[in-house]
Amino acid sequence: MERTVNMLPSSNVYLLHLQCSGGRCINGGFDLTPSVEELVRNHKKSGKGKMVCKEKDESGASNHASISYGISIQYLH
């Protein structure tokens, strides 16, 4: 699955939390906010990485879901 999120300078950066795809995960998900903040702070145009859901599913298993992500930023001049 691929998801594209377009943001403007007026956008709410807290919308960068993606729900866990683990199906039976409880309160999990992936917060891309720190990744975007780091790219902006360092004036980078793109970045990529992997994240593992930090929560557990209802059976108590951790590491039940992960994502690979890519971020592209266009700065307005």
C-alpha positions in Angstrom: 0.0 0.0 0.0 1.3 3.5 -0.8 -0.1 6.6 0.7 0.7 10.2 -0.4 0.2 13.1 2.0 0.5 16.7 0.7 1.2 19.4 3.2 1.3 23.2 3.0 3.0 25.6 5.4 -0.4 26.0 7.1 -1.0 22.2 7.4 -1.3 20.5 10.8 1.9 18.5 11.2 0.1 16.1 13.7 -1.7 14.5 10.8 1.4 12.4 10.1 0.3 9.6 12.3 -0.6 6.5 10.3 -2.8 3.7 11.8 -1.2 0.4 12.3 -1.8 -2.1 9.6 -1.5 -5.0 12.0 -5.3 -5.5 12.1 -5.5 -6.5 15.8 -3.2 -3.8 17.1 -4.3 -1.8 20.1 -3.5 1.9 20.0 -0.6 1.4 17.6 0.6 3.2 14.6 3.4 5.1 13.0 4.2 8.7 13.8 6.2 10.3 10.9 6.3 13.7 12.6 9.8 13.4 14.0 11.1 12.3 10.6 9.6 15.3 8.8 10.8 17.7 11.5 14.3 16.4 11.2 14.3 16.8 7.4 13.0 20.3 7.7 15.4 21.2 10.5 18.3 20.0 8.3 16.9 21.6 5.1 16.8 18.2 3.4 14.5 17.6 0.4 13.9 13.8 1.0 14.4 10.9 3.3 13.4 7.3 3.8 13.4 4.7 6.5 11.6 1.9 8.2 9.4 1.9 11.4 8.1 -0.9 13.5 4.8 -0.5 15.4 5.8 0.0 19.1 2.5 -1.3 20.5 1.4 -4.9 20.9 -1.5 -6.7 19.3 -4.2 -8.3 21.3 -2.2 -11.5 21.7 0.7 -9.5 23.3 3.0 -9.8 20.3 5.3 -6.9 19.5 6.9 -6.2 16.1 3.7 -7.3 14.5 3.7 -4.6 11.8 6.2 -2.4 10.1 6.3 0.2 7.3 8.9 1.5 4.9 8.4 5.1 4.1 9.7 7.8 1.8 9.3 11.6 2.4 9.7 14.3 -0.3 9.6 17.9 0.6 9.2 20.9 -1.7 10.2 24.2 -0.1 8.4 27.4 -1.1 10.7 30.3 -1.9 
